């Protein structure tokens, strides 16, 4: 039994807790709750009750209380987007992001975009950070500047060739101001579009709109860069066709011009000189082709790529996914040298730029923006997608309980009173092991189902 437990990743404490759970009277219900969260790694615990009555007669139709649950608690999914925190909830977030981005590319009337939007000019743009010093890389068929042909997963990739001369302060200040750089880019982009169309900004705005959906990604060197879908629409947004002058070429030229114009000034402070932050020279803009037409950059590829990185953050560079209070914690957390130096730079710079809150965002290597954002008219919202899912589950629950549909005017109107309080979060060691296995089973079932689909119906791709 001990050998089997060791092979399954069960330590003595976890094994003891698994045996306790398996022998408890509420084991089946605990397992059902964990399965309903999708194997969430850190579920929220609630205590409370709901009562559903006929609004006219007062007749009790249904009641529920957590008093009947094991431990008197109901577990619900945490909803964390980070794969490093909760792979199960991150998978759901990535799926929502995929459908949000895809709806802005191919159109989906149920998500606020008409199918005609597929004919609107759109590009996939990648805006990067400038150089802060030479790093180990894989320059095509050539060896790195260090003379070595690095493997794709080599740990030294992205680390400085000479840490003593690397501009760590500049790197974290750039990350910290990256959202400001993006904001100015969107302002200048609209101005450059009008200039290239030979129109005033007001006239260009009356004839067209620019919508975008973007995601932030960390490069191996710890610098943030942005991937963005940028689309031309007509004056009424996605519901109207763009004017004839709104072409992919014009949009591409305007993106290059706008990115080159952006500059954010950082004043001198202490031993830090004044800086002017700009986008890096590596700006890539690719037109997005309709799926199935043989293009390299397709609608599905873009949506899958954006969704994949929506669940990742700075931890991909070797840092941690939670706040760090001091430098001593870096030793205990065994953070690699390069991200450790970036974090230390944030902590050192915090007193010099207190309004930038660099200490609070040191674990993010200075970046303090949202990882996934979109313009208002690009497509639906993540909140709307979550609401659709919640409504669907609520309808399933009502059907299972035999309750009338509240939207059906021919049925009696119901009144539901609920009271919930927060009661904690997380799992016991045995529950964590059980949740991990449930999540693994669900993922395997999804992969099997996807393998049985035709290639053109594989809508999740890299999302899983």
C-alpha positions in Angstrom: 0.0 0.0 0.0 2.8 2.4 0.8 4.6 1.8 -2.5 1.3 2.4 -4.4 0.7 5.6 -2.4 4.2 6.9 -3.1 3.7 6.3 -6.9 0.4 8.2 -6.7 2.2 11.2 -5.2 0.7 10.6 -1.7 2.8 11.6 1.3 2.0 10.2 4.8 -0.1 13.2 5.8 -2.0 13.2 2.5 -2.6 9.5 2.6 -3.9 9.7 6.1 -6.3 12.4 5.1 -7.4 10.5 1.9 -8.3 7.5 4.1 -10.2 9.7 6.5 -12.2 11.2 3.7 -12.9 7.8 2.1 -14.3 6.6 5.4 -16.4 9.6 6.2 -20.2 9.6 5.7 -20.0 12.7 3.5 -17.4 11.5 1.1 -19.7 11.1 -1.9 -21.0 14.6 -1.5 -17.5 16.1 -1.0 -16.5 14.4 -4.2 -19.5 15.7 -6.0 -18.9 19.3 -4.8 -15.3 19.1 -6.0 -16.3 17.7 -9.4 -18.9 20.5 -9.8 -16.0 23.0 -9.4 -14.1 21.2 -12.1 -11.4 20.2 -9.6 -10.7 23.8 -8.5 -7.5 24.0 -6.5 -8.6 26.6 -4.0 -12.5 26.6 -3.8 -14.4 29.2 -1.8 -16.4 27.9 1.1 -19.9 29.3 1.7 -22.4 28.9 4.5 -26.1 29.8 4.1 -29.4 28.9 2.7 -31.9 29.6 -0.1 -35.7 29.4 0.0 -37.9 29.5 -3.1 -41.6 30.2 -2.8 -44.6 30.9 -5.0 -44.8 34.7 -5.0 -48.6 34.7 -5.1 -49.5 31.9 -2.6 -46.4 31.8 -0.5 -46.1 28.0 -1.0 -42.7 26.6 -0.3 -41.3 25.2 -3.6 -37.7 24.4 -2.6 -35.3 25.0 0.2 -31.6 24.4 0.7 -29.2 24.9 3.5 -25.5 24.1 3.9 -26.4 22.6 7.3 -26.9 19.3 5.3 -23.5 19.5 3.7 -20.3 17.8 5.0 -18.8 20.3 7.4 -21.8 22.6 6.9 -20.1 24.2 3.8 -20.7 24.5 0.1 -17.6 24.7 -2.2 -17.7 26.9 -5.3 -14.9 27.5 -7.9 -12.4 30.3 -7.0 -12.4 31.7 -10.6 -8.7 32.6 -10.6 -7.4 33.2 -14.1 -3.8 32.1 -13.3 -2.9 28.6 -14.3 -0.2 28.6 -11.6 -2.9 29.1 -9.0 -5.8 27.0 -10.3 -5.5 25.1 -13.6 -9.2 24.3 -13.6 -10.5 27.8 -13.3 -7.7 29.1 -15.6 -9.0 26.7 -18.3 -12.4 28.2 -18.0 -11.0 31.7 -18.2 -8.9 30.8 -21.3 -12.0 29.4 -22.9 -14.0 32.6 -22.3 -11.1 34.7 -23.6 -10.9 32.5 -26.7 -14.6 33.0 -27.5 -14.4 36.7 -26.7 -11.5 37.2 -29.2 -13.0 34.9 -31.8 -16.3 36.6 -31.7 -14.5 39.8 -32.7 -12.9 38.1 -35.6 -15.6 35.8 -37.2 -18.7 37.4 -35.7 -21.3 36.0 -33.4 -24.7 37.7 -33.1 -25.1 36.1 -29.6 -22.0 37.8 -28.5 -22.7 41.3 -29.9 -20.9 41.1 -33.3 -22.5 40.4 -36.7 -21.0 37.7 -39.0 -20.3 40.4 -41.6 -17.5 41.6 -39.3 -15.3 38.9 -40.9 -14.9 41.1 -43.9 -13.6 44.1 -41.8 -9.9 44.8 -42.1 -8.0 43.4 -39.1 -4.5 42.7 -38.1 -2.6 40.9 -35.3 0.0 43.3 -33.9 2.8 42.5 -31.4 4.4 45.5 -29.6 7.6 44.7 -27.6 9.9 46.3 -25.1 13.3 47.9 -26.1 16.6 46.3 -25.2 18.0 46.7 -21.7 21.1 44.8 -22.4 22.2 41.7 -24.4 20.7 38.4 -23.4 21.2 34.8 -24.3 18.9 33.9 -27.3 18.4 31.6 -30.2 19.1 33.8 -33.3 17.9 31.4 -36.0 20.6 29.0 -37.2 23.4 31.1 -35.7 24.8 30.5 -32.2 24.1 32.9 -29.4 26.5 35.7 -28.7 28.0 33.5 -26.0 29.0 31.0 -28.7 26.5 28.3 -27.8 23.6 26.9 -29.7 21.0 26.9 -26.9 18.2 24.4 -26.8 14.7 25.7 -26.8 14.2 25.0 -23.1 17.6 26.1 -22.0 17.3 27.9 -18.6 19.8 30.6 -19.6 17.6 31.9 -22.4 16.5 35.5 -21.7 19.1 36.0 -19.0 21.8 38.7 -19.5 25.1 38.0 -21.0 26.6 40.4 -18.5 24.3 41.0 -15.5 26.6 43.8 -14.2 25.8 46.0 -17.2 22.1 45.0 -17.6 19.6 47.9 -17.0 17.5 46.3 -14.4 16.0 49.6 -13.3 15.1 50.5 -16.8 13.5 47.1 -17.4 11.1 47.3 -14.4 10.3 51.0 -15.0 9.4 50.1 -18.6 7.1 47.2 -17.4 5.6 49.6 -14.8 4.7 52.1 -17.5 3.7 49.6 -20.2 0.0 50.3 -19.8 0.7 54.0 -20.3 2.6 53.3 -23.4 -0.4 51.3 -24.7 -2.8 54.1 -23.8 -0.8 56.6 -25.8 -0.4 54.2 -28.6 -4.2 53.9 -29.0 -4.5 57.7 -29.0 -1.8 58.2 -31.6 -3.2 55.4 -33.7 -6.5 57.1 -34.3 -4.6 60.4 -35.1 -2.4 58.6 -37.6 -5.3 56.9 -39.2 -7.0 60.2 -39.8 -3.8 61.7 -41.2 -3.3 58.9 -43.7 -6.9 59.1 -44.7 -6.5 62.8 -45.4 -9.2 63.6 -42.9 -9.5 65.5 -39.6 -9.8 63.4 -36.5 -13.4 64.4 -36.2 -14.2 63.4 -39.8 -12.4 60.1 -39.4 -14.3 59.3 -36.2 -17.6 60.0 -37.9 -16.7 57.5 -40.6 -14.9 54.7 -38.8 -14.1 53.1 -35.4 -11.1 51.2 -34.3 -11.6 48.3 -32.0 -9.1 46.0 -30.3 -8.6 43.1 -27.9 -5.2 42.5 -26.4 -3.3 40.3 -24.0 0.0 40.9 -22.2 2.8 38.3 -22.2 6.1 38.1 -20.5 9.2 37.4 -22.6 11.9 35.1 -21.2 13.9 38.2 -20.2 11.1 39.4 -18.0 9.9 42.2 -20.2 6.2 42.6 -21.0 4.9 42.7 -24.6 1.4 43.0 -26.0 -0.4 40.9 -28.6 -3.4 42.8 -30.0 -6.2 42.2 -32.5 -6.9 45.6 -34.1 -9.9 46.0 -36.3 -11.5 48.6 -38.5 -15.3 49.1 -38.1 -17.8 51.5 -39.6 -19.2 54.6 -37.8 -21.7 52.5 -35.8 -19.1 50.0 -34.7 -19.2 46.3 -35.8 -22.7 46.7 -37.1 -21.6 48.9 -40.0 -19.0 48.4 -42.7 -15.9 50.5 -42.6 -15.3 53.1 -45.3 -13.4 52.3 -48.5 -10.3 54.1 -47.4 -10.1 51.9 -44.2 -7.7 49.2 -45.5 -5.3 46.7 -43.9 -2.4 48.6 -45.5 -3.5 51.9 -44.0 -4.1 50.3 -40.6 -0.6 48.6 -40.7 1.1 51.9 -41.7 -0.7 53.8 -38.9 0.2 51.2 -36.3 3.9 51.5 -37.2 3.7 55.3 -37.1 1.8 55.5 -33.9 4.2 53.1 -32.1 7.2 55.1 -33.2 5.6 58.3 -31.8 4.8 57.1 -28.3 7.1 58.4 -25.5 6.6 58.4 -21.8 8.9 60.6 -19.7 10.0 59.4 -16.2 11.6 62.2 -14.1 14.9 61.8 -12.4 14.8 60.6 -8.8 17.6 59.9 -6.4 20.4 58.1 -8.3 18.1 57.4 -11.3 18.4 59.6 -14.3 15.5 61.0 -16.4 14.2 58.4 -18.9 12.1 58.4 -22.0 10.4 55.1 -22.4 9.4 53.9 -25.9 8.3 50.8 -27.6 11.0 48.4 -28.9 12.1 48.2 -32.5 10.6 44.7 -32.9 7.1 45.6 -34.0 5.2 42.9 -35.9 1.9 43.5 -37.8 0.3 40.6 -39.6 -3.1 40.7 -41.5 -5.5 38.1 -40.2 -7.0 35.8 -42.8 -10.3 34.0 -42.7 -10.0 30.5 -41.3 -9.6 27.8 -44.0 -8.1 30.0 -46.7 -4.5 28.9 -46.2 -3.1 31.9 -44.4 -0.5 31.5 -41.7 -2.3 34.0 -39.3 -5.9 32.7 -39.1 -8.8 33.7 -36.9 -8.6 30.5 -34.9 -4.9 30.7 -34.5 -5.1 34.2 -33.1 -7.9 33.5 -30.7 -6.1 30.4 -29.4 -2.8 32.3 -29.0 -4.4 35.1 -27.1 -6.4 32.7 -24.9 -3.3 30.7 -24.1 -1.4 33.7 -22.6 -4.4 35.1 -20.8 -3.8 32.7 -18.0 -0.1 33.2 -17.6 1.9 36.0 -15.8 5.3 36.7 -14.6 5.8 33.3 -13.0 6.7 32.0 -16.5 10.0 33.9 -16.1 10.9 32.1 -12.8 9.3 34.6 -10.3 6.4 33.8 -8.0 2.7 34.5 -8.4 2.1 36.4 -5.2 3.4 39.5 -3.5 6.9 39.6 -2.0 7.5 41.8 1.1 11.3 41.9 1.2 14.5 40.7 -0.3 15.0 38.0 2.3 11.9 36.2 1.0 13.6 35.8 -2.4 16.2 33.5 -0.8 13.5 31.4 0.9 11.5 31.2 -2.3 14.6 30.2 -4.3 13.9 32.7 -7.1 16.5 32.4 -10.0 19.1 35.1 -10.3 17.6 37.1 -13.2 14.0 37.5 -11.9 15.5 38.0 -8.4 17.5 41.0 -9.7 14.4 42.4 -11.4 12.4 42.0 -8.2 15.2 43.6 -6.1 15.2 46.5 -8.6 11.5 47.1 -7.9 12.0 47.1 -4.2 15.0 49.5 -4.5 13.1 51.9 -6.8 9.9 52.0 -4.7 11.1 54.8 -2.4 12.2 56.8 -5.4 8.8 56.5 -7.2 6.3 55.8 -4.5 3.3 56.7 -6.7 4.2 53.8 -9.1 3.7 51.2 -6.3 6.7 49.2 -7.5 6.9 47.2 -4.2 3.3 46.0 -4.5 4.0 44.8 -8.1 7.6 43.5 -7.5 6.4 39.9 -8.1 5.1 41.1 -11.5 8.5 42.6 -12.3 6.9 46.0 -12.1 3.9 45.5 -14.4 0.7 46.7 -12.9 -1.8 46.6 -15.8 -4.5 44.2 -16.8 -3.4 41.1 -18.7 -6.5 40.9 -21.0 -8.3 44.1 -22.1 -10.5 45.1 -25.0 -12.2 48.2 -26.4 -15.9 48.5 -25.6 -17.2 47.6 -29.1 -14.8 44.8 -29.9 -17.2 42.0 -28.9 -18.9 40.6 -25.8 -17.4 40.8 -22.3 -16.1 38.2 -19.9 -18.8 39.1 -17.5 -21.5 38.4 -20.1 -20.0 35.0 -20.9 -19.9 34.1 -17.2 -23.6 35.2 -16.9 -24.6 33.0 -19.8 -22.9 30.0 -18.1 -24.5 30.8 -14.8 -28.0 31.2 -16.4 -27.6 27.8 -18.1 -26.6 26.1 -14.9 -29.5 27.8 -13.1 -31.9 26.6 -15.7 -30.6 23.0 -15.4 -31.0 23.2 -11.6 -34.6 24.5 -11.9 -35.5 21.7 -14.4 -34.0 19.1 -12.0 -36.1 20.5 -9.1 -39.2 20.9 -11.2 -39.4 24.7 -10.6 -41.1 26.9 -13.1 -39.0 29.1 -15.5 -39.1 32.7 -14.1 -39.1 34.0 -17.7 -42.2 32.0 -18.6 -45.2 34.3 -18.0 -47.6 31.3 -18.2 -46.1 29.8 -15.1 -46.4 31.0 -11.5 -43.9 33.7 -10.5 -41.4 32.5 -7.9 -39.5 34.4 -5.2 -36.1 33.3 -4.0 -34.6 34.5 -0.8 -30.9 33.7 -0.2 -28.4 34.4 2.5 -24.7 33.5 2.1 -21.6 34.2 4.2 -17.9 33.5 3.5 -16.6 30.6 5.5 -13.1 30.1 4.2 -11.3 28.6 1.2 -9.0 25.8 0.1 -8.7 22.0 0.6 -7.4 19.6 3.2 -4.4 17.6 1.9 -6.6 14.7 0.9 -9.2 17.0 -0.8 -6.3 18.6 -2.8 -5.2 15.2 -4.0 -8.8 14.3 -4.9 -9.3 17.6 -6.7 -6.1 17.2 -8.8 -7.2 13.7 -9.9 -10.7 15.0 -10.8 -9.2 17.8 -12.8 -6.9 15.4 -14.6 -9.8 13.1 -15.5 -11.8 16.0 -16.8 -8.9 17.3 -18.9 -8.3 13.8 -20.3 -11.9 13.5 -21.3 -11.8 16.8 -23.0 -8.6 15.8 -24.9 -10.2 12.6 -26.1 -13.4 14.4 -27.2 -11.3 17.0 -29.1 -9.3 14.3 -30.9 -12.5 12.8 -32.2 -13.5 16.1 -33.8 -12.6 17.1 -37.4 -9.6 19.5 -37.4 -11.7 22.5 -38.4 -14.0 22.0 -35.4 -11.2 22.0 -32.9 -12.2 25.3 -31.3 -10.0 25.1 -28.2 -6.6 24.2 -29.7 -3.9 25.7 -27.4 -6.5 26.8 -24.9 -6.5 23.5 -23.0 
